[in-house]
Amino acid sequence: MVLDIAETPIIELLQIHGRFSFSDELDVHLRARHISIRGDNSEFNIGTPFEAYTHKARITLFGEKEENAIFFEGAWSPGSKILANAGRIGFYGTPRAKAMTRLTQVAFKDATEIFVEPGLDWVPGDRIAIAPTSFDHEGGEDRFISTYDSTTGKAVLTTPLRIYHWGQNVTSANEYNGVDLRAEVILLTRNILIAGEDVKSWGARILTSDSVELDTTGNIRMRFGQTIMDSVEIYNCSQMDSYDAALMWENAKTLQSSVTNSAIHNGLGWGVRIESSANVVFSNNVLYDFRPFGVVADYSSDLVINENVLIKVVERTTIEANWNYVDRKGGYAICAVYASSAACTNVTVNDNIAAGAPMAGFWAMMHNCDEENLSFRGNVAHSIAGTNSGGMGAIFF
């Protein structure tokens, strides 16, 4: 089936058993409370690997925390406001010229203009985020572009900046052992958008999982989840005070998934969670504004987490716990949230940036000298909040 209407009514439950795609003859907006992809050869496609989607595609997931969750058969966890995949997702947006640039001049508090490199493809209405360059780990801020001059690199913002951000026209890497101290500026807008309805601080989530179920004859059937996304935007997803991240793999161990060149931003929970899964590539993405972790992987194997930029992770202020509860927090947590029990194998974490986070930019487990379970190289953390037990670029244990 090809969806070729501009906007659907709000669908209570869309179950995809077969092939479902968006027309690329017009902008399409799918609205639903729950979407599931399962069944033999079930696929949800927007664009193809050979021909990226050129119009605007939007999926909005609706619902409130108090609403009844949908319960699925097999290994899937129940959920509300969810896109649940035990088939195949293939979303291919139009690539943007560059996901990250840096300030080429200082941007002062209350400024409505910034300067970045010229030659970008920014247009009015694009959303960007600027990293902190101070001790204020919450100093990252996002703004919308009013105009951009591709010749000079001057961008006019629709609202003023809240704080100071440092920049200059040449890299500082030669002075600081290869580290560029200029503020990172990331582009958050893509032409394929998955968004949660903005209601009661309760976001949506995207879950990929393998599933075991009984067919109509009573025989056991295996379903295998696979998610391929390139140049996709995920907004207002993740569910507060839970492990339900904006983008999740849970018990997805069979097929290879990849999310690349995408933007995930503005959530009230974790950004990405990979648990009890395998064969996931998460690279060249930008993330902004999550709590209390940006990217988490545990109990998993054969992961590649490379060249991502994460800006602004903040502490939770809403969780209810007793006085001796310690809420671990930081930018990336690689096989570290559940301590030594969260064994991982063959995990690569290279050339990532954590800009503005509490306690630590990176958490990771150590391994024996004769093991090669974790490759951890070229990662950079800055503007990390200091506490009695934190303020570290990386914590290994």
Phi, psi and omega in degrees: 000138177248122178277119186227039173242152188294322181205131180271160164294171178283115183269132182294309179214117176258113178253121182260111177237084187137207183252129183228134182212167176261139171293143175255029175261351181199167172290137184233135178233112177262126180242128183202160174270323180217138175229131175232143179238112181200164182110166182299127176056034179277132183217147171235112186240138168228110189075182179221166176299338184258344182214100182295151178293137186251337178272188176265126176245133179225134171241119177247126178257131187249155175143162179241163183300324185284348183289154180297137176281154173272130178258129181253156174289163171078218189273358184288140173279151178291162180189163173237155177056056194226143165252104187253128189235114167240026175232238180224130168254130174227096181246123183229099180274172176289124181297142171267154187299320183202128183278331182227137171228189178222157176294132177260356171217160175297139174248116186272159173305139180074004177290147174246007177231141172228161177237128176232187181292150176283171173083010177278168181256028179296143178226160177306136182096345176296146179254133179234166172225140182246132184283155172289153174228034184217192177280354179276099184290344177264017184279358173293145179212145180250147183215162176258146181274130173270310175214157175219131178260110184289347178277318184259341185083011180279128177240131176261131183263155180281337177222154184290159176284150181276325183220177180281141174227133186270143175202164173203169190278356176229153180295151175263009186299325181292338182265340189229052173052041176088001182264126177269115185273356180293148182298131172288142175233120185247148179264125186258350187268133172224165183272352167251122185234128170248120187226149171265140174305135183276090182214128173052035175057030182241110184270179178267178174210154180240118187239130173243132184205152163280155184217145174245130181209169177259134176277185185294342179264000180090004178275149179285131177238137175260135173243139184238122182272139177216129179236122175240117177229135173222129179060055180238146177251132177238120189229142178054045175241157187105147188241125192301139176057042178212176173269008184275094184283168176301314182234123188226143162240129181220116183058039176251092192245359193256301185266159179275132175246156175209139171232120186223151172054032185246170181233128180234122190206157173058070174234162181255012176222208179291151178280303182226138177224125176241111185226133179052045184225174182209160171064050179242129173251122178231097190218150175060036178252162174238140181228146181212129167068082173225174180206145343270008176228152173268307182227128182230134173225131179213151176054035189231168181216159176055058179247144172236115180235091190231143167057040174261154178239119181244123179238129171070092166246132183237166179284156174282138177244000188249346186291138179259122181205168180282175191295334183261012178284131177248119182267102179297143188204158179159192183280287180247133176239106186255103180056046188223345183295319183257022177058215192293343181285345185269061185297138178227153177225145174055062181243130179246124179228093187231141168061037175263160178236133170242112186239097180093095181204157175275145172072300184206143173289323181222137167246137178204152178276142172283166174217165181293155184297332181270007177251153177229055183280337185224126169258121184227099185217147170069015181275148184231134174230139175209164181057050181261133183290134178267136175225187179298334183232025184208213185078029185255148171294317178211145175238120176248139180207000000 
